[in-house]
Amino acid sequence: MGRRSVNILRKAMTGQGGSMKANLQTLDAAAVASTVLASTTGIVGGSMTSKTQIANGFSGALTKNTWYLAPVDGDAITATLPLASVSTAGDAIVVQYNVAMSNGETHKYGTSGEFFMAGSTVYRTTGATGSAIGLIKSADVADGAADDFLNLIGLTNSGPGIGSIVVFTFNGSNWQVEAHCESSGTGIAANLSVFAGT
């Protein structure tokens, strides 16, 4: 701890320079500001020791700060997110796809009335033909006012396929999501995953 932080701590504990609450808030801000997070690789890893498998036919709430594996059968699920009122800035949820979604099935993520942050994005393949099949992407972007669900929609030849990943993060007010969908099958169809109000 630096000299400045020590002095702030001393004032907070003795009540000098304002109320105890105000001084502790100042100390907290100073501690955050003076902390540098770094690694030799530039990558910071999580402390998890395992990933959680989502059950086939799942319908329920996801747990914050958990890394999930999508259902092994690729069929429909409905997954709500933690309410904003019980979430903290920095909370995260990841869903990793090691299995392609089944044709015509939907993975619905979100909570009614709690809108995704504007700019949240789902990237999906377009089915462009030629040598770029399965590589060209389109994007659907949440508007922040009406989109409280992300619907990943399975199609035989457009995914979401193996390697797709969905990352939810909480900013202190809203959940935001970045979903990157890979293709599947021949890759010739356009994926229809989208943000929606239902």
mmCIF file of the C-alpha atoms, coordinates in Angstrom:
data_MODEL
# 
_entry.id   MODEL 
# 
loop_
_atom_site.group_PDB 
_atom_site.id 
_atom_site.type_symbol 
_atom_site.label_atom_id 
_atom_site.label_alt_id 
_atom_site.label_comp_id 
_atom_site.label_asym_id 
_atom_site.label_entity_id 
_atom_site.label_seq_id 
_atom_site.pdbx_PDB_ins_code 
_atom_site.Cartn_x 
_atom_site.Cartn_y 
_atom_site.Cartn_z 
_atom_site.occupancy 
_atom_site.B_iso_or_equiv 
_atom_site.pdbx_formal_charge 
_atom_site.auth_seq_id 
_atom_site.auth_comp_id 
_atom_site.auth_asym_id 
_atom_site.auth_atom_id 
_atom_site.pdbx_PDB_model_num 
ATOM 1   C CA . MET A 1 1   ? 0.000   0.000   0.000   1.00 0.00 ? 1   MET A CA 1 
ATOM 2   C CA . GLY A 1 2   ? 1.376   3.403   -0.955  1.00 0.00 ? 2   GLY A CA 1 
ATOM 3   C CA . ARG A 1 3   ? 1.973   6.325   1.437   1.00 0.00 ? 3   ARG A CA 1 
ATOM 4   C CA . ARG A 1 4   ? -1.093  8.173   0.138   1.00 0.00 ? 4   ARG A CA 1 
ATOM 5   C CA . SER A 1 5   ? -3.364  5.171   0.782   1.00 0.00 ? 5   SER A CA 1 
ATOM 6   C CA . VAL A 1 6   ? -1.898  4.768   4.293   1.00 0.00 ? 6   VAL A CA 1 
ATOM 7   C CA . ASN A 1 7   ? -2.614  8.433   5.075   1.00 0.00 ? 7   ASN A CA 1 
ATOM 8   C CA . ILE A 1 8   ? -6.184  8.096   3.811   1.00 0.00 ? 8   ILE A CA 1 
ATOM 9   C CA . LEU A 1 9   ? -6.642  4.977   5.933   1.00 0.00 ? 9   LEU A CA 1 
ATOM 10  C CA . ARG A 1 10  ? -5.313  6.752   9.025   1.00 0.00 ? 10  ARG A CA 1 
ATOM 11  C CA . LYS A 1 11  ? -7.762  9.624   8.479   1.00 0.00 ? 11  LYS A CA 1 
ATOM 12  C CA . ALA A 1 12  ? -10.648 7.224   7.914   1.00 0.00 ? 12  ALA A CA 1 
ATOM 13  C CA . MET A 1 13  ? -9.960  5.330   11.130  1.00 0.00 ? 13  MET A CA 1 
ATOM 14  C CA . THR A 1 14  ? -9.527  8.488   13.223  1.00 0.00 ? 14  THR A CA 1 
ATOM 15  C CA . GLY A 1 15  ? -12.496 10.319  11.704  1.00 0.00 ? 15  GLY A CA 1 
ATOM 16  C CA . GLN A 1 16  ? -10.366 13.207  10.414  1.00 0.00 ? 16  GLN A CA 1 
ATOM 17  C CA . GLY A 1 17  ? -11.444 15.063  7.310   1.00 0.00 ? 17  GLY A CA 1 
ATOM 18  C CA . GLY A 1 18  ? -15.107 13.978  7.242   1.00 0.00 ? 18  GLY A CA 1 
ATOM 19  C CA . SER A 1 19  ? -17.433 11.149  8.220   1.00 0.00 ? 19  SER A CA 1 
ATOM 20  C CA . MET A 1 20  ? -16.240 7.574   8.539   1.00 0.00 ? 20  MET A CA 1 
ATOM 21  C CA . LYS A 1 21  ? -18.450 6.502   5.611   1.00 0.00 ? 21  LYS A CA 1 
ATOM 22  C CA . ALA A 1 22  ? -17.160 9.246   3.330   1.00 0.00 ? 22  ALA A CA 1 
ATOM 23  C CA . ASN A 1 23  ? -13.560 8.529   4.276   1.00 0.00 ? 23  ASN A CA 1 
ATOM 24  C CA . LEU A 1 24  ? -13.948 4.802   3.629   1.00 0.00 ? 24  LEU A CA 1 
ATOM 25  C CA . GLN A 1 25  ? -15.494 5.559   0.236   1.00 0.00 ? 25  GLN A CA 1 
ATOM 26  C CA . THR A 1 26  ? -12.471 7.719   -0.543  1.00 0.00 ? 26  THR A CA 1 
ATOM 27  C CA . LEU A 1 27  ? -10.169 4.920   0.600   1.00 0.00 ? 27  LEU A CA 1 
ATOM 28  C CA . ASP A 1 28  ? -11.967 2.432   -1.634  1.00 0.00 ? 28  ASP A CA 1 
ATOM 29  C CA . ALA A 1 29  ? -11.629 4.727   -4.649  1.00 0.00 ? 29  ALA A CA 1 
ATOM 30  C CA . ALA A 1 30  ? -7.966  5.314   -3.915  1.00 0.00 ? 30  ALA A CA 1 
ATOM 31  C CA . ALA A 1 31  ? -7.286  1.590   -3.577  1.00 0.00 ? 31  ALA A CA 1 
ATOM 32  C CA . VAL A 1 32  ? -8.932  0.867   -6.925  1.00 0.00 ? 32  VAL A CA 1 
ATOM 33  C CA . ALA A 1 33  ? -7.133  3.722   -8.648  1.00 0.00 ? 33  ALA A CA 1 
ATOM 34  C CA . SER A 1 34  ? -3.733  2.605   -7.368  1.00 0.00 ? 34  SER A CA 1 
ATOM 35  C CA . THR A 1 35  ? -4.168  -1.055  -8.376  1.00 0.00 ? 35  THR A CA 1 
ATOM 36  C CA . VAL A 1 36  ? -2.606  -2.271  -11.625 1.00 0.00 ? 36  VAL A CA 1 
ATOM 37  C CA . LEU A 1 37  ? -3.779  -5.604  -13.029 1.00 0.00 ? 37  LEU A CA 1 
ATOM 38  C CA . ALA A 1 38  ? -1.227  -7.169  -15.344 1.00 0.00 ? 38  ALA A CA 1 
ATOM 39  C CA . SER A 1 39  ? 0.151   -10.490 -16.478 1.00 0.00 ? 39  SER A CA 1 
ATOM 40  C CA . THR A 1 40  ? 3.111   -11.473 -18.605 1.00 0.00 ? 40  THR A CA 1 
ATOM 41  C CA . THR A 1 41  ? 0.787   -12.735 -21.360 1.00 0.00 ? 41  THR A CA 1 
ATOM 42  C CA . GLY A 1 42  ? -1.715  -9.883  -21.236 1.00 0.00 ? 42  GLY A CA 1 
ATOM 43  C CA . ILE A 1 43  ? -4.437  -12.428 -20.442 1.00 0.00 ? 43  ILE A CA 1 
ATOM 44  C CA . VAL A 1 44  ? -6.160  -12.618 -17.060 1.00 0.00 ? 44  VAL A CA 1 
ATOM 45  C CA . GLY A 1 45  ? -7.661  -16.009 -16.227 1.00 0.00 ? 45  GLY A CA 1 
ATOM 46  C CA . GLY A 1 46  ? -10.672 -16.872 -14.114 1.00 0.00 ? 46  GLY A CA 1 
ATOM 47  C CA . SER A 1 47  ? -10.485 -18.824 -10.882 1.00 0.00 ? 47  SER A CA 1 
ATOM 48  C CA . MET A 1 48  ? -13.061 -21.465 -11.926 1.00 0.00 ? 48  MET A CA 1 
ATOM 49  C CA . THR A 1 49  ? -12.089 -25.112 -11.626 1.00 0.00 ? 49  THR A CA 1 
ATOM 50  C CA . SER A 1 50  ? -14.880 -26.580 -13.777 1.00 0.00 ? 50  SER A CA 1 
ATOM 51  C CA . LYS A 1 51  ? -17.595 -25.708 -16.279 1.00 0.00 ? 51  LYS A CA 1 
ATOM 52  C CA . THR A 1 52  ? -21.301 -26.286 -15.677 1.00 0.00 ? 52  THR A CA 1 
ATOM 53  C CA . GLN A 1 53  ? -23.327 -28.375 -18.097 1.00 0.00 ? 53  GLN A CA 1 
ATOM 54  C CA . ILE A 1 54  ? -26.756 -26.957 -18.946 1.00 0.00 ? 54  ILE A CA 1 
ATOM 55  C CA . ALA A 1 55  ? -29.307 -29.776 -18.792 1.00 0.00 ? 55  ALA A CA 1 
ATOM 56  C CA . ASN A 1 56  ? -31.274 -30.844 -21.851 1.00 0.00 ? 56  ASN A CA 1 
ATOM 57  C CA . GLY A 1 57  ? -34.627 -29.036 -21.893 1.00 0.00 ? 57  GLY A CA 1 
ATOM 58  C CA . PHE A 1 58  ? -33.389 -26.513 -19.302 1.00 0.00 ? 58  PHE A CA 1 
ATOM 59  C CA . SER A 1 59  ? -35.858 -23.856 -18.154 1.00 0.00 ? 59  SER A CA 1 
ATOM 60  C CA . GLY A 1 60  ? -34.688 -21.652 -15.307 1.00 0.00 ? 60  GLY A CA 1 
ATOM 61  C CA . ALA A 1 61  ? -32.171 -19.103 -14.087 1.00 0.00 ? 61  ALA A CA 1 
ATOM 62  C CA . LEU A 1 62  ? -28.488 -18.985 -14.924 1.00 0.00 ? 62  LEU A CA 1 
ATOM 63  C CA . THR A 1 63  ? -26.081 -18.248 -12.060 1.00 0.00 ? 63  THR A CA 1 
ATOM 64  C CA . LYS A 1 64  ? -23.790 -15.249 -12.331 1.00 0.00 ? 64  LYS A CA 1 
ATOM 65  C CA . ASN A 1 65  ? -20.048 -15.772 -12.565 1.00 0.00 ? 65  ASN A CA 1 
ATOM 66  C CA . THR A 1 66  ? -20.473 -19.235 -14.059 1.00 0.00 ? 66  THR A CA 1 
ATOM 67  C CA . TRP A 1 67  ? -19.097 -20.747 -17.287 1.00 0.00 ? 67  TRP A CA 1 
ATOM 68  C CA . TYR A 1 68  ? -21.673 -23.030 -18.889 1.00 0.00 ? 68  TYR A CA 1 
ATOM 69  C CA . LEU A 1 69  ? -21.646 -25.670 -21.605 1.00 0.00 ? 69  LEU A CA 1 
ATOM 70  C CA . ALA A 1 70  ? -24.701 -25.607 -23.880 1.00 0.00 ? 70  ALA A CA 1 
ATOM 71  C CA . PRO A 1 71  ? -27.079 -28.622 -23.754 1.00 0.00 ? 71  PRO A CA 1 
ATOM 72  C CA . VAL A 1 72  ? -25.667 -31.734 -25.388 1.00 0.00 ? 72  VAL A CA 1 
ATOM 73  C CA . ASP A 1 73  ? -28.845 -32.475 -27.373 1.00 0.00 ? 73  ASP A CA 1 
ATOM 74  C CA . GLY A 1 74  ? -28.957 -29.030 -29.054 1.00 0.00 ? 74  GLY A CA 1 
ATOM 75  C CA . ASP A 1 75  ? -32.667 -28.692 -28.331 1.00 0.00 ? 75  ASP A CA 1 
ATOM 76  C CA . ALA A 1 76  ? -34.629 -25.727 -26.947 1.00 0.00 ? 76  ALA A CA 1 
ATOM 77  C CA . ILE A 1 77  ? -33.931 -24.068 -23.594 1.00 0.00 ? 77  ILE A CA 1 
ATOM 78  C CA . THR A 1 78  ? -35.208 -20.981 -21.783 1.00 0.00 ? 78  THR A CA 1 
ATOM 79  C CA . ALA A 1 79  ? -32.604 -19.333 -19.556 1.00 0.00 ? 79  ALA A CA 1 
ATOM 80  C CA . THR A 1 80  ? -33.258 -16.228 -17.476 1.00 0.00 ? 80  THR A CA 1 
ATOM 81  C CA . LEU A 1 81  ? -30.492 -13.926 -16.239 1.00 0.00 ? 81  LEU A CA 1 
ATOM 82  C CA . PRO A 1 82  ? -30.077 -12.664 -12.671 1.00 0.00 ? 82  PRO A CA 1 
ATOM 83  C CA . LEU A 1 83  ? -32.151 -9.547  -11.950 1.00 0.00 ? 83  LEU A CA 1 
ATOM 84  C CA . ALA A 1 84  ? -30.288 -6.248  -12.114 1.00 0.00 ? 84  ALA A CA 1 
ATOM 85  C CA . SER A 1 85  ? -31.255 -5.636  -8.482  1.00 0.00 ? 85  SER A CA 1 
ATOM 86  C CA . VAL A 1 86  ? -29.136 -8.593  -7.328  1.00 0.00 ? 86  VAL A CA 1 
ATOM 87  C CA . SER A 1 87  ? -26.280 -8.157  -9.798  1.00 0.00 ? 87  SER A CA 1 
ATOM 88  C CA . THR A 1 88  ? -22.999 -6.315  -9.394  1.00 0.00 ? 88  THR A CA 1 
ATOM 89  C CA . ALA A 1 89  ? -20.872 -4.542  -11.988 1.00 0.00 ? 89  ALA A CA 1 
ATOM 90  C CA . GLY A 1 90  ? -18.381 -7.053  -13.310 1.00 0.00 ? 90  GLY A CA 1 
ATOM 91  C CA . ASP A 1 91  ? -20.643 -10.108 -12.982 1.00 0.00 ? 91  ASP A CA 1 
ATOM 92  C CA . ALA A 1 92  ? -20.359 -12.415 -15.979 1.00 0.00 ? 92  ALA A CA 1 
ATOM 93  C CA . ILE A 1 93  ? -21.923 -15.516 -17.508 1.00 0.00 ? 93  ILE A CA 1 
ATOM 94  C CA . VAL A 1 94  ? -20.444 -17.485 -20.415 1.00 0.00 ? 94  VAL A CA 1 
ATOM 95  C CA . VAL A 1 95  ? -22.174 -20.161 -22.508 1.00 0.00 ? 95  VAL A CA 1 
ATOM 96  C CA . GLN A 1 96  ? -19.881 -22.280 -24.672 1.00 0.00 ? 96  GLN A CA 1 
ATOM 97  C CA . TYR A 1 97  ? -21.200 -24.445 -27.524 1.00 0.00 ? 97  TYR A CA 1 
ATOM 98  C CA . ASN A 1 98  ? -19.447 -27.777 -28.067 1.00 0.00 ? 98  ASN A CA 1 
ATOM 99  C CA . VAL A 1 99  ? -22.526 -29.106 -29.882 1.00 0.00 ? 99  VAL A CA 1 
ATOM 100 C CA . ALA A 1 100 ? -24.447 -27.529 -32.762 1.00 0.00 ? 100 ALA A CA 1 
ATOM 101 C CA . MET A 1 101 ? -28.022 -26.463 -32.083 1.00 0.00 ? 101 MET A CA 1 
ATOM 102 C CA . SER A 1 102 ? -30.768 -28.631 -33.556 1.00 0.00 ? 102 SER A CA 1 
ATOM 103 C CA . ASN A 1 103 ? -32.784 -27.476 -36.544 1.00 0.00 ? 103 ASN A CA 1 
ATOM 104 C CA . GLY A 1 104 ? -35.767 -25.313 -35.592 1.00 0.00 ? 104 GLY A CA 1 
ATOM 105 C CA . GLU A 1 105 ? -34.863 -25.134 -31.895 1.00 0.00 ? 105 GLU A CA 1 
ATOM 106 C CA . THR A 1 106 ? -34.410 -21.880 -29.921 1.00 0.00 ? 106 THR A CA 1 
ATOM 107 C CA . HIS A 1 107 ? -32.115 -21.042 -27.033 1.00 0.00 ? 107 HIS A CA 1 
ATOM 108 C CA . LYS A 1 108 ? -33.802 -18.098 -25.325 1.00 0.00 ? 108 LYS A CA 1 
ATOM 109 C CA . TYR A 1 109 ? -31.704 -15.955 -22.971 1.00 0.00 ? 109 TYR A CA 1 
ATOM 110 C CA . GLY A 1 110 ? -33.002 -12.972 -20.985 1.00 0.00 ? 110 GLY A CA 1 
ATOM 111 C CA . THR A 1 111 ? -35.447 -11.737 -18.377 1.00 0.00 ? 111 THR A CA 1 
ATOM 112 C CA . SER A 1 112 ? -38.762 -10.068 -19.199 1.00 0.00 ? 112 SER A CA 1 
ATOM 113 C CA . GLY A 1 113 ? -38.630 -6.303  -18.633 1.00 0.00 ? 113 GLY A CA 1 
ATOM 114 C CA . GLU A 1 114 ? -34.849 -6.184  -18.142 1.00 0.00 ? 114 GLU A CA 1 
ATOM 115 C CA . PHE A 1 115 ? -33.459 -4.908  -21.404 1.00 0.00 ? 115 PHE A CA 1 
ATOM 116 C CA . PHE A 1 116 ? -30.029 -5.688  -22.762 1.00 0.00 ? 116 PHE A CA 1 
ATOM 117 C CA . MET A 1 117 ? -27.647 -2.744  -22.964 1.00 0.00 ? 117 MET A CA 1 
ATOM 118 C CA . ALA A 1 118 ? -27.869 -0.885  -26.263 1.00 0.00 ? 118 ALA A CA 1 
ATOM 119 C CA . GLY A 1 119 ? -25.147 -2.086  -28.593 1.00 0.00 ? 119 GLY A CA 1 
ATOM 120 C CA . SER A 1 120 ? -25.236 -5.683  -27.395 1.00 0.00 ? 120 SER A CA 1 
ATOM 121 C CA . THR A 1 121 ? -24.653 -7.768  -30.507 1.00 0.00 ? 121 THR A CA 1 
ATOM 122 C CA . VAL A 1 122 ? -25.248 -11.232 -31.924 1.00 0.00 ? 122 VAL A CA 1 
ATOM 123 C CA . TYR A 1 123 ? -22.985 -12.112 -34.866 1.00 0.00 ? 123 TYR A CA 1 
ATOM 124 C CA . ARG A 1 124 ? -24.338 -14.828 -37.160 1.00 0.00 ? 124 ARG A CA 1 
ATOM 125 C CA . THR A 1 125 ? -23.317 -16.364 -40.487 1.00 0.00 ? 125 THR A CA 1 
ATOM 126 C CA . THR A 1 126 ? -24.983 -15.170 -43.696 1.00 0.00 ? 126 THR A CA 1 
ATOM 127 C CA . GLY A 1 127 ? -24.625 -18.307 -45.827 1.00 0.00 ? 127 GLY A CA 1 
ATOM 128 C CA . ALA A 1 128 ? -22.676 -16.380 -48.468 1.00 0.00 ? 128 ALA A CA 1 
ATOM 129 C CA . THR A 1 129 ? -21.679 -18.737 -51.296 1.00 0.00 ? 129 THR A CA 1 
ATOM 130 C CA . GLY A 1 130 ? -18.266 -19.367 -52.819 1.00 0.00 ? 130 GLY A CA 1 
ATOM 131 C CA . SER A 1 131 ? -15.022 -19.835 -50.928 1.00 0.00 ? 131 SER A CA 1 
ATOM 132 C CA . ALA A 1 132 ? -16.352 -17.708 -48.041 1.00 0.00 ? 132 ALA A CA 1 
ATOM 133 C CA . ILE A 1 133 ? -19.175 -20.086 -47.050 1.00 0.00 ? 133 ILE A CA 1 
ATOM 134 C CA . GLY A 1 134 ? -19.591 -19.995 -43.264 1.00 0.00 ? 134 GLY A CA 1 
ATOM 135 C CA . LEU A 1 135 ? -17.187 -17.082 -42.830 1.00 0.00 ? 135 LEU A CA 1 
ATOM 136 C CA . ILE A 1 136 ? -19.193 -13.982 -43.695 1.00 0.00 ? 136 ILE A CA 1 
ATOM 137 C CA . LYS A 1 137 ? -21.161 -12.551 -40.748 1.00 0.00 ? 137 LYS A CA 1 
ATOM 138 C CA . SER A 1 138 ? -24.114 -10.283 -40.190 1.00 0.00 ? 138 SER A CA 1 
ATOM 139 C CA . ALA A 1 139 ? -25.069 -8.655  -36.893 1.00 0.00 ? 139 ALA A CA 1 
ATOM 140 C CA . ASP A 1 140 ? -28.223 -7.920  -34.969 1.00 0.00 ? 140 ASP A CA 1 
ATOM 141 C CA . VAL A 1 141 ? -27.856 -5.170  -32.375 1.00 0.00 ? 141 VAL A CA 1 
ATOM 142 C CA . ALA A 1 142 ? -29.968 -4.591  -29.244 1.00 0.00 ? 142 ALA A CA 1 
ATOM 143 C CA . ASP A 1 143 ? -31.633 -1.174  -29.014 1.00 0.00 ? 143 ASP A CA 1 
ATOM 144 C CA . GLY A 1 144 ? -31.543 -0.914  -25.215 1.00 0.00 ? 144 GLY A CA 1 
ATOM 145 C CA . ALA A 1 145 ? -35.265 -0.169  -24.956 1.00 0.00 ? 145 ALA A CA 1 
ATOM 146 C CA . ALA A 1 146 ? -37.236 -3.151  -26.232 1.00 0.00 ? 146 ALA A CA 1 
ATOM 147 C CA . ASP A 1 147 ? -34.858 -6.096  -26.494 1.00 0.00 ? 147 ASP A CA 1 
ATOM 148 C CA . ASP A 1 148 ? -35.002 -8.182  -23.331 1.00 0.00 ? 148 ASP A CA 1 
ATOM 149 C CA . PHE A 1 149 ? -34.327 -11.545 -25.007 1.00 0.00 ? 149 PHE A CA 1 
ATOM 150 C CA . LEU A 1 150 ? -31.589 -13.004 -27.159 1.00 0.00 ? 150 LEU A CA 1 
ATOM 151 C CA . ASN A 1 151 ? -32.980 -15.843 -29.267 1.00 0.00 ? 151 ASN A CA 1 
ATOM 152 C CA . LEU A 1 152 ? -30.410 -18.177 -30.793 1.00 0.00 ? 152 LEU A CA 1 
ATOM 153 C CA . ILE A 1 153 ? -32.219 -20.091 -33.540 1.00 0.00 ? 153 ILE A CA 1 
ATOM 154 C CA . GLY A 1 154 ? -30.877 -23.402 -34.799 1.00 0.00 ? 154 GLY A CA 1 
ATOM 155 C CA . LEU A 1 155 ? -30.774 -24.178 -38.511 1.00 0.00 ? 155 LEU A CA 1 
ATOM 156 C CA . THR A 1 156 ? -29.196 -27.286 -40.023 1.00 0.00 ? 156 THR A CA 1 
ATOM 157 C CA . ASN A 1 157 ? -26.841 -25.456 -42.369 1.00 0.00 ? 157 ASN A CA 1 
ATOM 158 C CA . SER A 1 158 ? -26.172 -22.251 -40.454 1.00 0.00 ? 158 SER A CA 1 
ATOM 159 C CA . GLY A 1 159 ? -25.710 -23.034 -36.757 1.00 0.00 ? 159 GLY A CA 1 
ATOM 160 C CA . PRO A 1 160 ? -25.278 -21.830 -34.161 1.00 0.00 ? 160 PRO A CA 1 
ATOM 161 C CA . GLY A 1 161 ? -22.641 -24.497 -34.437 1.00 0.00 ? 161 GLY A CA 1 
ATOM 162 C CA . ILE A 1 162 ? -19.653 -25.865 -32.558 1.00 0.00 ? 162 ILE A CA 1 
ATOM 163 C CA . GLY A 1 163 ? -17.429 -23.043 -31.315 1.00 0.00 ? 163 GLY A CA 1 
ATOM 164 C CA . SER A 1 164 ? -20.249 -20.550 -30.781 1.00 0.00 ? 164 SER A CA 1 
ATOM 165 C CA . ILE A 1 165 ? -19.903 -18.581 -27.563 1.00 0.00 ? 165 ILE A CA 1 
ATOM 166 C CA . VAL A 1 166 ? -22.187 -16.196 -25.674 1.00 0.00 ? 166 VAL A CA 1 
ATOM 167 C CA . VAL A 1 167 ? -20.750 -13.787 -23.090 1.00 0.00 ? 167 VAL A CA 1 
ATOM 168 C CA . PHE A 1 168 ? -23.015 -11.839 -20.724 1.00 0.00 ? 168 PHE A CA 1 
ATOM 169 C CA . THR A 1 169 ? -21.548 -9.077  -18.537 1.00 0.00 ? 169 THR A CA 1 
ATOM 170 C CA . PHE A 1 170 ? -23.246 -6.725  -16.080 1.00 0.00 ? 170 PHE A CA 1 
ATOM 171 C CA . ASN A 1 171 ? -22.275 -3.031  -16.161 1.00 0.00 ? 171 ASN A CA 1 
ATOM 172 C CA . GLY A 1 172 ? -23.967 -1.961  -12.929 1.00 0.00 ? 172 GLY A CA 1 
ATOM 173 C CA . SER A 1 173 ? -27.296 -1.166  -14.594 1.00 0.00 ? 173 SER A CA 1 
ATOM 174 C CA . ASN A 1 174 ? -27.884 -3.631  -17.418 1.00 0.00 ? 174 ASN A CA 1 
ATOM 175 C CA . TRP A 1 175 ? -26.683 -6.942  -18.739 1.00 0.00 ? 175 TRP A CA 1 
ATOM 176 C CA . GLN A 1 176 ? -24.939 -6.724  -22.080 1.00 0.00 ? 176 GLN A CA 1 
ATOM 177 C CA . VAL A 1 177 ? -24.203 -9.658  -24.347 1.00 0.00 ? 177 VAL A CA 1 
ATOM 178 C CA . GLU A 1 178 ? -21.858 -10.461 -27.196 1.00 0.00 ? 178 GLU A CA 1 
ATOM 179 C CA . ALA A 1 179 ? -22.801 -13.674 -29.008 1.00 0.00 ? 179 ALA A CA 1 
ATOM 180 C CA . HIS A 1 180 ? -20.530 -15.088 -31.718 1.00 0.00 ? 180 HIS A CA 1 
ATOM 181 C CA . CYS A 1 181 ? -22.291 -17.832 -33.692 1.00 0.00 ? 181 CYS A CA 1 
ATOM 182 C CA . GLU A 1 182 ? -20.422 -20.321 -35.846 1.00 0.00 ? 182 GLU A CA 1 
ATOM 183 C CA . SER A 1 183 ? -22.058 -22.135 -38.750 1.00 0.00 ? 183 SER A CA 1 
ATOM 184 C CA . SER A 1 184 ? -22.909 -25.827 -39.138 1.00 0.00 ? 184 SER A CA 1 
ATOM 185 C CA . GLY A 1 185 ? -23.642 -28.399 -41.864 1.00 0.00 ? 185 GLY A CA 1 
ATOM 186 C CA . THR A 1 186 ? -22.897 -27.022 -45.320 1.00 0.00 ? 186 THR A CA 1 
ATOM 187 C CA . GLY A 1 187 ? -23.022 -23.423 -44.047 1.00 0.00 ? 187 GLY A CA 1 
ATOM 188 C CA . ILE A 1 188 ? -25.137 -22.281 -46.993 1.00 0.00 ? 188 ILE A CA 1 
ATOM 189 C CA . ALA A 1 189 ? -28.093 -20.876 -45.018 1.00 0.00 ? 189 ALA A CA 1 
ATOM 190 C CA . ALA A 1 190 ? -28.396 -17.536 -43.231 1.00 0.00 ? 190 ALA A CA 1 
ATOM 191 C CA . ASN A 1 191 ? -28.682 -17.822 -39.467 1.00 0.00 ? 191 ASN A CA 1 
ATOM 192 C CA . LEU A 1 192 ? -31.681 -16.033 -37.960 1.00 0.00 ? 192 LEU A CA 1 
ATOM 193 C CA . SER A 1 193 ? -30.557 -15.517 -34.330 1.00 0.00 ? 193 SER A CA 1 
ATOM 194 C CA . VAL A 1 194 ? -31.907 -12.188 -33.111 1.00 0.00 ? 194 VAL A CA 1 
ATOM 195 C CA . PHE A 1 195 ? -32.752 -9.864  -30.216 1.00 0.00 ? 195 PHE A CA 1 
ATOM 196 C CA . ALA A 1 196 ? -36.458 -9.601  -29.459 1.00 0.00 ? 196 ALA A CA 1 
ATOM 197 C CA . GLY A 1 197 ? -39.076 -8.566  -26.929 1.00 0.00 ? 197 GLY A CA 1 
ATOM 198 C CA . THR A 1 198 ? -40.273 -12.128 -26.423 1.00 0.00 ? 198 THR A CA 1 
# 
